[in-house]
Amino acid sequence: MRTASLYWSRVGILALLWGSTFLWIRLALDGLQPAQVTVVRCALGAVVLVALCFARGLRLPRSAGTWRHIVVAAFFCNALPFTLLSLGQQSVDSGLAGVLSATTPLWSLLIGLAVGTERPGPFRLGGLLLGFGGTLLIFAPWQHGRALGWGALAVLGASLSYAIAFGYMRRHLVGRGTPTLSLSAAQLIAATGLTALALPAGGSPPAHPGATPLIAAAVLGVFATGVTFHLTYRIIASEGATDAATVGYLLPVVSILLGALVLGEPVGPRTLAGMAVVLAGVALTRLRKAPAPAGAR
């Protein structure tokens, strides 16, 4: 019971922080370039996690082999998807970005099936498909009446990149003796260096970006990147890559709730029904087949 409650508390906090990412990115882009937003969020997240490492008496990894895997994971889990999201949200609204980001669990499942690391049972598979159906019901992309442009493709690419990274992190980094806090801090340090390489191509910073974009970038870096990324690592280590990706189905739910509570956006019956379907799908992924009796063959 304690393990289940710990899992759901982590998932709830992660979904709340991760689901607010689209809001902070949109606000930060009002005064900063996409490359600048990406570097700032990686750098601030790294500062937070490194400070937590020193506060707990932990050290960053020292093995050259571990750092090679960290750099690869930083590219697919941080540098590439962060950049694609910032670029994509220049032309994609939060709703469509949310439903496209919710494809991460399906990408993760497909990759796991392809490489043989996933053998989902009927409950888990049904929950994943049900959760994806719920996200489609929430945002009803068929009502937009337009084809997916380059911005939407960028968001889809970010979702695929996350799925690749989760599997890679599970296979090469977690469970090898290094604390997850040290791994997450080191990975954001590597991501900061990788994203800084793209700064010259991102254009010069505005002379007066304004207070709102700067505050949004700070919240994005500290909470929606630093804290969120560490929680993601913990769930990958304890539950697996697909379970960590399943949190993606909750992102649209969080975005809608934040819009209704903070911005006063209307929530219709279809949206409520879609939220219920998403939550049911996520709960279904947590069901496990009952063990056979001891005397059964």
N, C-alpha and C positions, 0 to 999 in steps of 0.2 A: 504493500500500500504506500509506503513512504517513497519507494522508487517511482511509482506512478505519479504521485503528487509532485515529486521533484521534476519529473519530465514535463508535466503540464505547466508547472510554474515557469520553467525555462522557455517552453514553447510560447506561453502567453506573453512574456516579456519580450522575447525575440520578435514575435509577430507585431507587437505594438511598436517597437523601435524600427524594425525593418519596413513595416507598412507605412511609416511616416516619411520614409526616404524620399518618395516622389514629391511630397510637399516641399521638403527642404531644398531639393535639387531645383525645383521650379522657382522658388524664391531666390536662391543663390544665383541662378542664371539671369536674373534681372539686372545684375551689376557685374558679373564675372564671366569670363570665357569658360567653355566646357573643360579645357585642359587645366585651367586654374582651379576650378571647383574640384576636379579629380585629385590634383596634387594636395590641395588644402585638406581634404577629408582624409587622405592617406596619412599625411604628416601629423595631423592632430590626433587621429586614432592611434598612431604609433607612439606618440608622446604619452597618451593616457595609459596604454598597456605596458610600456617600458617603466613608467612610474609605479604601476601596480606590481610589476616584477621585482623591482628593488624594494618596495615596501614589504613584500612577502619573502625577501631573501632569496629570490630565484635568479638564475643567470640565463643569459641567452645561449642558444646552442653554439657549440664550438667546433663540431665536426664539419669538415668540408663537404662530405657527402650529404649531410643533413641540409646544409645551406644550399646545395645544388637543387635538392627537391623543394626547398622553400622558395627559391627563385621561380621555379616552374609553377608552383602553386600560386605564388603572388601574381604571376602574369595572368593565369586563367581565372583566379578567384577575385582579384582586386583590380589590377591595372586595366585589363581589357574590358571587363563588364562595367566598371565604374566609368570608363571613357565612353563606352557605347551608350550607357544610360544618359549621360550628360549630353551627348550629341543627339540621341534620339528624342529627348524631351524638349528639344528646341522646336519640334514640329508635331509631337505627339502629346495629346492631353493625358491627364493623370489616369482617367478611366481606362483608356485603351492600353496604356503602359502597364496598368495593374493586371489586366487579363492576360497580356502577353507574358508578363513576368511569372504568372501562375503556371506557365508551361514547364517550369524547371523540374517539378517532380516527375513529369512524364519523360522528359529528356533523361533524367537520372535513371529511371526505370529501364528505358530502352538501352542505355549504355550498359547498365548492369546486366541485362539479359544478353547483350552482345558479347560481353567479355566473360560471362559465366559467374559473376559475383552476386547476382540476384536470382532467387528462385521464389518469387512471391506466391503465397497461398491465395485461395479465392477471396478471403476477406480483405487482404491487403490490396490485391489487384482491383477488386471491386471498389474499395475506398478511394484509390487513386483516380479511377475513371469517374466515380461519382463526384469527387472534389473538382475535377476539371469541368464536368458538366455544370456544376454549380457556378463556377466563375463565368462560364459562357452565359448562363441565365441572368447573372447580375448585370453584366454590361451589354448583353445583346448586340455583339458587333455587327450582326446582319442588318441592324436598324440604321447604321451610319451611312450605308449606301455608297461607300467608297473603297477602293482597293488599298491594300497596304502599301505605303510609300517607303522611302529609304529610312525614315525615322522609326517606323514600326519594325522594319527588318533589323535595325540596330538594336532595339529592345529585345527582339527574339534572339539575336546573336548573344546578347548579355545573358539571357536565360540558359542558353546552351552552354555558354562558357562556365557559368556557375555549376551546372551539372557535371561537366568534365572535371572541374576543380574538386568538387566534393568527393568524387570517386578516387581521384589521385591522392588527395589528402588522407583519405581513409586507408589507402593501400600503402603509402610510402612514408607517412609522417606520424599519425596517431598510433598509440600503443607500442611505441619503441623506446620508452623510458624517459622521454622529454616531456615535461609538464605542458599541458595545452596552453597555459598562459604564456609561457616562454615561446612556444611555436607561433601563437597568434601575434605576439609583439614582434618577433623576428620577421614574420611574413609581411606585416605592414611596413616595417623598415625597408624591406626589399621592394615592396610596391611603391613606396615613396620615391626611391631611386629610379624605378622603371618609368613611372609617370612623369618624373621631372624631365626625362629625355624628350618628351613631347611638348614641353613648354614653348620652345622657340617657334613651333609651328602653330601655336594657339593664338598668336596675336598679342599685342601689347595690352597690359591691364588698363582699365579705365582710370582716369584721373580721380574721379570721385564716385566710387561704386555705391555709396550709400550705406546706411546703418543696417537696413533690413537684409540685404544680400550677405553682408559680413556676419551678422548674427546667425542667419540660416546656415551659412557655411560652417560656422563654429559648432552649432548643434549637430549638423550632419556629420562632422568629423568626430566629435567626442562621443556622442550617444549612438547615432545611427550607423557609425562605422566602427569605432573602437569597442564599445560595449557589445554591440550586435555581433561583431566578428568573433569575439571571444566566446560568446554564447553558442554561436554556430559551431565552433571547434569542439566545444564540450558535447554538443548533441551528436556530432559526427563520431566522436570517440566512444560515446556510450550507447548510441542507438544505430549508427550506420549512416551512409551517405543518402539513401533514399528517404529515410525518416527525417533527416535534416532538411532535405529539399521539400518535403511535404509541407513545411511551414509556409512555403510560397503560396499555397492555396488560401491561407488566411490573410494574405496581404490585401486583396481587394476588400475583404470584410472590414479590415482596420481602416482602410482609406475611406470607405463609405461612412463608417461611424465617426471618424474625425471630421469629415465634411459636414455631417449632420449636426454634430455637437458644437464645432468651432465656427463653421461658416454658415450654418443654417440651411444647408442644401437639402432639398426634399428627398425622402426615401419612400418609394412606391411599393405596392404589394409584390411585384416581380422581384424587386431587390431583396425584400425580406425573405421571400421564398428561396432565392438563390443563396442567401446567407445561411439559411437552415440546411440546405443541401450540402454546402461546403463543410459546415461543422459536422454533419452526419458522416460525410466522406472521410474527414480526418479522424473521427472517432472510430470508424470502421477499420482504418489501417492499424489501429492499436489492438484489435481483437486477435487473439491467438487461438489456434485449434486446440481443443481440449486433449490432454495426453491420454493415450490408450491405457486401459486397466493393466495392472501388473501381470495378470495371467493371460492376457490376450496375445495371440500370435499375430 
